[in-house]
Amino acid sequence: MHENRVLAKQLEDAIRSNQFVLHYQPIVRMKTGSICGMEALLRWEHPEMGLIMPDRFIPQAESNGQIAALGEWVLHRVAQQALEWSHKGLSGLSISVNVSAEQLSEADYADRACTLMESLGMQNSSVSVALEITESQLIFDIDRSVAMVERLRASGLSVILDDFGTGYSSLSYLHRLPVDVIKIDKSFIEKIDTDHRAEEVVKAILALAGSLELETIVEGIERVEQHHKMKRMGCTYGQGFHYGHAQPAHEMERIWRSSGNPCQ
């Protein structure tokens, strides 16, 4: 508890003094194994405690009202990284970033995000940016959510429906949301190679995505058996420790270049 209080007090200074860094976990195309995207994951480079993982400070940021400022920093840094990689010749990649409920609740969130993308010149980038938004964040005001997603996509941002299957998962709203990708929650994948019920749920989600002509990402793949199973079932992309852990930007760039296998 004492450490939590200390971290809470230090968060504001950390944001202001740029103590945060992003690591990137690869997302691969299941059919070819090529890296097609990355999820940006936040880390706090604490001057005394070293590298702090997000599960230790994100709850504090949410409870203290600092998550919006932190989320804005993340989106700005991701866009800058996308442009940097684009200028270096990387192409066909997408960097995804999580959006908090607090950010989405702000009336002007979509306008500010789009303005940022336009001001940085993201329309000329060969590396795109995607926003990961959970279904529970979108369902409460479906009309507003549809307008917001349409606004975001019009500026070149892709929208991924995150943690799919853990919330409402209903066609009554899903068919209205103009999202690009459905991300299947990792809780269904943990036993996909041993539990028949888990497999049937994932099959249903994939069938739903297919009927709506949406691509899918399955997260939490840690074993080769899970990879083979999801590949056979027709999932578009995979993410998890089986493909690689989150790495600093320079290391992910090296991995991408050394693979010699651009997304296809």
One Martini backbone bead per residue (centre of mass of N, CA, C, O) as a GRO file, in nm:
protein
  264
    1MET     BB    1   0.056   0.063  -0.021
    2HIS     BB    2   0.292   0.259  -0.002
    3GLU     BB    3   0.386   0.227  -0.296
    4ASN     BB    4   0.124   0.332  -0.424
    5ARG     BB    5   0.140   0.617  -0.308
    6VAL     BB    6   0.408   0.689  -0.433
    7LEU     BB    7   0.331   0.648  -0.731
    8ALA     BB    8   0.097   0.850  -0.741
    9LYS     BB    9   0.281   1.103  -0.683
   10GLN     BB   10   0.485   1.041  -0.940
   11LEU     BB   11   0.320   1.047  -1.207
   12GLU     BB   12   0.312   1.342  -1.290
   13ASP     BB   13   0.620   1.376  -1.318
   14ALA     BB   14   0.659   1.148  -1.526
   15ILE     BB   15   0.501   1.279  -1.756
   16ARG     BB   16   0.660   1.551  -1.762
   17SER     BB   17   0.962   1.389  -1.774
   18ASN     BB   18   0.958   1.136  -1.960
   19GLN     BB   19   0.951   0.816  -1.818
   20PHE     BB   20   0.835   0.686  -2.069
   21VAL     BB   21   0.786   0.374  -2.256
   22LEU     BB   22   0.786   0.175  -2.554
   23HIS     BB   23   0.673  -0.142  -2.634
   24TYR     BB   24   0.682  -0.420  -2.883
   25GLN     BB   25   0.442  -0.650  -3.005
   26PRO     BB   26   0.397  -0.891  -3.218
   27ILE     BB   27   0.204  -0.932  -3.525
   28VAL     BB   28   0.085  -1.210  -3.709
   29ARG     BB   29   0.047  -1.392  -3.986
   30MET     BB   30  -0.068  -1.705  -3.989
   31LYS     BB   31   0.005  -1.817  -4.279
   32THR     BB   32   0.327  -1.686  -4.276
   33GLY     BB   33   0.462  -1.532  -4.007
   34SER     BB   34   0.442  -1.239  -4.055
   35ILE     BB   35   0.499  -0.911  -3.974
   36CYS     BB   36   0.213  -0.670  -3.941
   37GLY     BB   37   0.240  -0.593  -3.628
   38MET     BB   38   0.189  -0.386  -3.324
   39GLU     BB   39   0.193  -0.353  -2.974
   40ALA     BB   40   0.171  -0.093  -2.756
   41LEU     BB   41   0.365  -0.088  -2.448
   42LEU     BB   42   0.378   0.030  -2.132
   43ARG     BB   43   0.653   0.196  -1.959
   44TRP     BB   44   0.832   0.264  -1.648
   45GLU     BB   45   1.122   0.466  -1.597
   46HIS     BB   46   1.237   0.448  -1.303
   47PRO     BB   47   1.496   0.601  -1.129
   48GLU     BB   48   1.475   0.367  -0.881
   49MET     BB   49   1.289   0.100  -0.981
   50GLY     BB   50   1.277   0.097  -1.273
   51LEU     BB   51   1.097  -0.121  -1.453
   52ILE     BB   52   0.749  -0.064  -1.492
   53MET     BB   53   0.458  -0.214  -1.504
   54PRO     BB   54   0.126  -0.135  -1.576
   55ASP     BB   55  -0.019  -0.293  -1.333
   56ARG     BB   56   0.115  -0.075  -1.119
   57PHE     BB   57  -0.001   0.222  -1.260
   58ILE     BB   58  -0.276   0.236  -1.405
   59PRO     BB   59  -0.473   0.237  -1.162
   60GLN     BB   60  -0.365   0.505  -1.056
   61ALA     BB   61  -0.429   0.677  -1.308
   62GLU     BB   62  -0.735   0.625  -1.297
   63SER     BB   63  -0.793   0.727  -0.998
   64ASN     BB   64  -0.634   1.023  -1.059
   65GLY     BB   65  -0.689   1.132  -1.365
   66GLN     BB   66  -0.417   1.044  -1.566
   67ILE     BB   67  -0.493   0.865  -1.820
   68ALA     BB   68  -0.537   1.074  -2.045
   69ALA     BB   69  -0.251   1.191  -2.056
   70LEU     BB   70  -0.115   0.920  -2.108
   71GLY     BB   71  -0.270   0.845  -2.368
   72GLU     BB   72  -0.176   1.090  -2.532
   73TRP     BB   73   0.122   1.023  -2.526
   74VAL     BB   74   0.106   0.750  -2.665
   75LEU     BB   75  -0.018   0.837  -2.936
   76HIS     BB   76   0.206   1.035  -3.011
   77ARG     BB   77   0.442   0.828  -3.003
   78VAL     BB   78   0.331   0.629  -3.209
   79ALA     BB   79   0.319   0.824  -3.446
   80GLN     BB   80   0.621   0.889  -3.446
   81GLN     BB   81   0.713   0.595  -3.495
   82ALA     BB   82   0.570   0.553  -3.762
   83LEU     BB   83   0.721   0.777  -3.913
   84GLU     BB   84   1.007   0.677  -3.868
   85TRP     BB   85   0.965   0.403  -4.013
   86SER     BB   86   0.871   0.518  -4.280
   87HIS     BB   87   1.140   0.676  -4.341
   88LYS     BB   88   1.302   0.383  -4.331
   89GLY     BB   89   1.095   0.180  -4.512
   90LEU     BB   90   0.865   0.085  -4.364
   91SER     BB   91   0.591  -0.148  -4.439
   92GLY     BB   92   0.272  -0.280  -4.364
   93LEU     BB   93   0.225  -0.156  -4.083
   94SER     BB   94   0.077  -0.180  -3.745
   95ILE     BB   95  -0.005   0.027  -3.465
   96SER     BB   96  -0.124  -0.045  -3.147
   97VAL     BB   97  -0.360   0.116  -2.911
   98ASN     BB   98  -0.484   0.179  -2.610
   99VAL     BB   99  -0.810   0.278  -2.491
  100SER     BB  100  -0.967   0.446  -2.257
  101ALA     BB  101  -1.260   0.523  -2.104
  102GLU     BB  102  -1.185   0.816  -2.033
  103GLN     BB  103  -1.120   0.909  -2.317
  104LEU     BB  104  -1.396   0.833  -2.454
  105SER     BB  105  -1.571   1.029  -2.264
  106GLU     BB  106  -1.465   1.247  -2.430
  107ALA     BB  107  -1.615   1.449  -2.656
  108ASP     BB  108  -1.317   1.523  -2.816
  109TYR     BB  109  -1.142   1.275  -2.883
  110ALA     BB  110  -1.159   1.230  -3.190
  111ASP     BB  111  -1.068   1.513  -3.275
  112ARG     BB  112  -0.788   1.505  -3.136
  113ALA     BB  113  -0.677   1.254  -3.275
  114CYS     BB  114  -0.708   1.358  -3.568
  115THR     BB  115  -0.541   1.615  -3.538
  116LEU     BB  116  -0.279   1.476  -3.472
  117MET     BB  117  -0.247   1.311  -3.732
  118GLU     BB  118  -0.254   1.558  -3.923
  119SER     BB  119  -0.016   1.729  -3.795
  120LEU     BB  120   0.201   1.485  -3.853
  121GLY     BB  121   0.135   1.332  -4.135
  122MET     BB  122  -0.006   1.034  -4.148
  123GLN     BB  123  -0.112   1.023  -4.449
  124ASN     BB  124   0.211   0.953  -4.541
  125SER     BB  125   0.220   0.680  -4.401
  126SER     BB  126   0.331   0.330  -4.409
  127VAL     BB  127   0.252   0.346  -4.103
  128SER     BB  128   0.003   0.257  -3.898
  129VAL     BB  129  -0.286   0.327  -3.683
  130ALA     BB  130  -0.439   0.166  -3.396
  131LEU     BB  131  -0.738   0.122  -3.204
  132GLU     BB  132  -0.809  -0.015  -2.885
  133ILE     BB  133  -1.150  -0.120  -2.817
  134THR     BB  134  -1.382  -0.203  -2.607
  135GLU     BB  135  -1.704  -0.309  -2.612
  136SER     BB  136  -1.795  -0.177  -2.336
  137GLN     BB  137  -1.723   0.124  -2.439
  138LEU     BB  138  -1.954   0.124  -2.686
  139ILE     BB  139  -2.256   0.031  -2.588
  140PHE     BB  140  -2.394   0.272  -2.418
  141ASP     BB  141  -2.348   0.465  -2.696
  142ILE     BB  142  -2.396   0.379  -3.007
  143ASP     BB  143  -2.424   0.641  -3.172
  144ARG     BB  144  -2.162   0.773  -3.075
  145SER     BB  145  -1.972   0.540  -3.152
  146VAL     BB  146  -2.019   0.542  -3.454
  147ALA     BB  147  -1.927   0.834  -3.501
  148MET     BB  148  -1.643   0.801  -3.383
  149VAL     BB  149  -1.537   0.572  -3.563
  150GLU     BB  150  -1.579   0.722  -3.830
  151ARG     BB  151  -1.389   0.956  -3.764
  152LEU     BB  152  -1.129   0.792  -3.721
  153ARG     BB  153  -1.125   0.646  -4.003
  154ALA     BB  154  -1.120   0.910  -4.179
  155SER     BB  155  -0.810   0.970  -4.064
  156GLY     BB  156  -0.670   0.655  -4.074
  157LEU     BB  157  -0.780   0.502  -3.844
  158SER     BB  158  -0.796   0.213  -3.679
  159VAL     BB  159  -1.035  -0.037  -3.544
  160ILE     BB  160  -1.027  -0.236  -3.248
  161LEU     BB  161  -1.197  -0.501  -3.102
  162ASP     BB  162  -1.154  -0.567  -2.779
  163ASP     BB  163  -1.206  -0.844  -2.589
  164PHE     BB  164  -1.367  -1.047  -2.736
  165GLY     BB  165  -1.632  -1.219  -2.539
  166THR     BB  166  -1.651  -1.056  -2.244
  167GLY     BB  167  -1.922  -0.924  -2.314
  168TYR     BB  168  -2.176  -0.895  -2.539
  169SER     BB  169  -2.159  -1.008  -2.833
  170SER     BB  170  -2.366  -0.848  -3.036
  171LEU     BB  171  -2.539  -0.795  -3.329
  172SER     BB  172  -2.704  -0.538  -3.240
  173TYR     BB  173  -2.412  -0.372  -3.256
  174LEU     BB  174  -2.187  -0.484  -3.443
  175HIS     BB  175  -2.318  -0.414  -3.728
  176ARG     BB  176  -2.275  -0.089  -3.668
  177LEU     BB  177  -1.973  -0.114  -3.631
  178PRO     BB  178  -1.686   0.026  -3.812
  179VAL     BB  179  -1.480  -0.197  -3.782
  180ASP     BB  180  -1.181  -0.390  -3.866
  181VAL     BB  181  -1.128  -0.560  -3.591
  182ILE     BB  182  -1.112  -0.865  -3.407
  183LYS     BB  183  -1.028  -0.936  -3.062
  184ILE     BB  184  -0.947  -1.221  -2.904
  185ASP     BB  185  -0.954  -1.332  -2.608
  186LYS     BB  186  -0.721  -1.510  -2.414
  187SER     BB  187  -0.920  -1.689  -2.241
  188PHE     BB  188  -0.987  -1.883  -2.498
  189ILE     BB  189  -0.675  -1.988  -2.551
  190GLU     BB  190  -0.557  -2.144  -2.305
  191LYS     BB  191  -0.763  -2.417  -2.397
  192ILE     BB  192  -0.785  -2.477  -2.712
  193ASP     BB  193  -0.614  -2.770  -2.707
  194THR     BB  194  -0.827  -2.906  -2.457
  195ASP     BB  195  -1.106  -2.739  -2.498
  196HIS     BB  196  -1.401  -2.769  -2.659
  197ARG     BB  197  -1.557  -2.513  -2.574
  198ALA     BB  198  -1.346  -2.305  -2.653
  199GLU     BB  199  -1.345  -2.381  -2.951
  200GLU     BB  200  -1.646  -2.313  -3.010
  201VAL     BB  201  -1.632  -2.015  -2.942
  202VAL     BB  202  -1.419  -1.937  -3.152
  203LYS     BB  203  -1.576  -2.032  -3.397
  204ALA     BB  204  -1.811  -1.831  -3.359
  205ILE     BB  205  -1.642  -1.574  -3.384
  206LEU     BB  206  -1.526  -1.632  -3.666
  207ALA     BB  207  -1.801  -1.649  -3.807
  208LEU     BB  208  -1.890  -1.364  -3.740
  209ALA     BB  209  -1.657  -1.216  -3.874
  210GLY     BB  210  -1.700  -1.334  -4.157
  211SER     BB  211  -1.994  -1.221  -4.199
  212LEU     BB  212  -1.858  -0.911  -4.160
  213GLU     BB  213  -1.571  -0.887  -4.286
  214LEU     BB  214  -1.359  -0.954  -4.051
  215GLU     BB  215  -1.082  -0.941  -3.889
  216THR     BB  216  -0.843  -1.133  -3.684
  217ILE     BB  217  -0.726  -1.148  -3.340
  218VAL     BB  218  -0.518  -1.360  -3.146
  219GLU     BB  219  -0.451  -1.379  -2.811
  220GLY     BB  220  -0.221  -1.572  -2.615
  221ILE     BB  221   0.004  -1.715  -2.773
  222GLU     BB  222   0.237  -1.979  -2.636
  223ARG     BB  223   0.184  -2.229  -2.827
  224VAL     BB  224   0.211  -2.427  -3.099
  225GLU     BB  225  -0.071  -2.555  -3.078
  226GLN     BB  226  -0.227  -2.291  -3.090
  227HIS     BB  227  -0.131  -2.199  -3.361
  228HIS     BB  228  -0.234  -2.437  -3.532
  229LYS     BB  229  -0.529  -2.415  -3.455
  230MET     BB  230  -0.580  -2.116  -3.551
  231LYS     BB  231  -0.493  -2.159  -3.839
  232ARG     BB  232  -0.708  -2.376  -3.912
  233MET     BB  233  -0.956  -2.178  -3.824
  234GLY     BB  234  -0.881  -1.877  -3.965
  235CYS     BB  235  -0.706  -1.679  -3.842
  236THR     BB  236  -0.534  -1.395  -3.924
  237TYR     BB  237  -0.404  -1.322  -3.637
  238GLY     BB  238  -0.117  -1.320  -3.404
  239GLN     BB  239  -0.057  -1.316  -3.037
  240GLY     BB  240   0.243  -1.371  -2.842
  241PHE     BB  241   0.506  -1.548  -2.703
  242HIS     BB  242   0.548  -1.730  -2.953
  243TYR     BB  243   0.646  -1.461  -3.125
  244GLY     BB  244   0.692  -1.251  -2.881
  245HIS     BB  245   0.814  -1.007  -2.701
  246ALA     BB  246   0.838  -0.714  -2.578
  247GLN     BB  247   1.009  -0.437  -2.741
  248PRO     BB  248   1.202  -0.217  -2.828
  249ALA     BB  249   1.209  -0.039  -3.111
  250HIS     BB  250   1.496  -0.119  -3.216
  251GLU     BB  251   1.445  -0.429  -3.190
  252MET     BB  252   1.196  -0.451  -3.373
  253GLU     BB  253   1.338  -0.348  -3.623
  254ARG     BB  254   1.548  -0.572  -3.640
  255ILE     BB  255   1.352  -0.808  -3.661
  256TRP     BB  256   1.207  -0.719  -3.916
  257ARG     BB  257   1.458  -0.703  -4.101
  258SER     BB  258   1.568  -1.001  -4.047
  259SER     BB  259   1.321  -1.160  -4.166
  260GLY     BB  260   1.258  -1.091  -4.474
  261ASN     BB  261   0.916  -1.069  -4.417
  262PRO     BB  262   0.684  -0.913  -4.528
  263CYS     BB  263   0.374  -0.846  -4.529
  264GLN     BB  264   0.136  -1.118  -4.685
   0.00000   0.00000   0.00000
